[in-house]
Amino acid sequence: MEVNAVSTDDAPLVGFSGNTKAPLSQAIVANGFVYCSGQGPLDPKTHTIATEDFEEQAQLTLENMLRVVEAAGSSKDRIVKCNCYVKDMENFPKFNAVYRAFFEECPQFPARTTVQASPPREGVLVEVECVALAGEGK
């Protein structure tokens, strides 16, 4: 089985504590799937949190995730599973609205799990990871 790492400057990849390089790939393509690492609301150019507004963070997070999926040669309608992490479940209805609008033109919504979790970076209110079918097939 061939395994390939995906890297794109169109989505942020930041270091960890002590300015160390992140010990992960933005995505891995293996066995016909794209496994996308968790994405957050960071500006792809500055690698800083772009906004404190939850809905804007959710939108940017989904856009960053899609940029990685597209860099892997796949597309939004081939995303089959999302794992979503929301810091405050009071924002769950807002997250659902942003998520629905993001995927509404797709033939189906991806399978999804959403849990309350505290992302490791201060100020991040939402993080999303996904699995997509590799390639552009129908």
Secondary structure, 3 states (H helix, E strand, C coil): CCEEEECCCCCCCCCEHHHECCCCCCEEEECCEEEEEEECCECCCCCCECCCCHHHHHHHHHHHHHHHHHHCCCCHHHEEEEEEEECCHHHHHHHHHHHHHHHCCCCCCCEEEEEECCCCCCCCCEEEEEEEECCCCC
